[in-house]
Amino acid sequence: MASAGAVAGLGSTSQLRLLQHQHQQHHVVDLVFFSSAREEVGRLRIPNPIRGPFPVWSPEALPITRTNGPVALTIGSIKRDMTQPWSPVVPRWTVAASTPSWSQAAVEWIQVEDPTGNVGSYASPGEPVWRIRAALNRKRWQDFERSELLVITNHLSVPGPGKMIPLDVVAEAGGTRLTLGALCGPGRLSITNGTARGMSPPDSGPGSSGMFARGSTVRGSTVVEYWSCPDPFLFLEAEGLTERDRVQFRGFEGEGKELAWRNPHGGPSTARQGGRRVYVLDFEGQTNGVITRFEAVVSRALEFEFNLRPPGQVPPQ
C-alpha cells in the first residue's frame, strides 16, 4: 500500500511513503517520512490495516513477451528512479506485428498493480512482484481497413445558429457502431429519451458563458440531455467500445483543408444504456461554410498483461 502527502513540520513538499513487508505477509507497514529535499528523515512501523489474504503472482524475468492477435509486445527493461520516493514506472516496449497494419501501433495506456490492490503509474519497490497492464492502439489512418471507417463525402453546408442538419450515418465493424447523428450550427442540441432531437439558438442572455456546456434533466420517465456549443459542431455516437478503445476522427473543408477541431468533447451518455459514448466535435468555421468529407473510426485496443520482479529485487534462493 502506498500514499503520499505533506507532513507537518517537514515542509509543504515533504512526502510520506508506505512500505509493506512482504516477508511478513504484509502484516506491518513502514511509514517513511521525507523532507522537502526528498531525504529520509524518519520511519514508523505500524500494523497494516489491510491484511489480505492477497493473491500470489509469479514474476518472470525480463525481457517478457506477450502475444495478442497479430501483435507480440515485449517489455525489455524498466526505467524507474529508485532513489526517488515517487517515480513512475516506464517500460521500454518493442512491438512486433505479423501484419503491416499493426506495425506502427503504440502503447497508449499502462497501469501498474501490486498484489495488495494498489493501482496507478507508481508502485512500491518493496513488493515482490508488479503486474503491468498495457493497451496498444493503431493511430495512422492508413492502417485501418475501408470497412472499419465511417465516411461521408457529401458536401454539407454548415447551418446557422440554432439550426441542425440530421445525418444518421452508421458504420459497424468488429462489434462497434458509430453514428454520425447531425451537423449543427452554434446553439443547444437536446435529445429526449435518447431519440427525439431538438435544436435551439445559443444562449446569449445575462449569465451565459459563451462556452461549451452539457447536462441533463430528469422528470419522471423523461430524460433530456443537452449540449450547448458556441461553435458549429458534429454530433457523433459510439457504442460497443471497451474502456481502452479509442475513437478518432477528421474532417475536411474546401480544397482539402483539414478541419481544425477546437476542443472536441466526449463522454458517456447519461440517458442511454449499453456503454454508449457521445462526442461533440466543435470546429473552427463560419456558418455557411462547407464540409466536403468526414471520417471516423474506432481504434480497438489490444490488451496485454505482464508479471515481473521490480528493479533491484533479488530473486529468492
Buried (B, 14 or more C-beta within 10 A) or exposed (E): BBEBEEBEEBEEEBBBBBBBBBEEEBEEBBBBBBBEEEEEEEEEEEEBEEEEEBEEBEBBEBEBBBEBEBBBBBBEEBEBEEEEBBBBBEBEBEBEBEEEBBBEBEBBBBBBBBBBEBEEEBBBBBBBBBBBBBBBBBEEEEBBEEEBBBEBEEEBEBBEBBBBBEBEBEBBBEEBBBBBBBBBBBBBBBBBEBEEBEBBEBBEEEEEEEEBBBEEEEEEEEBBBBBBBBBBBBBBBBBBBEEBBBBBBBBBBEEEEEBEBBEBBEEEBEBBEEEBBBBBBBBEBEBEBEBBBBBBBBBBBBBBEBBBBBBEBEEEE
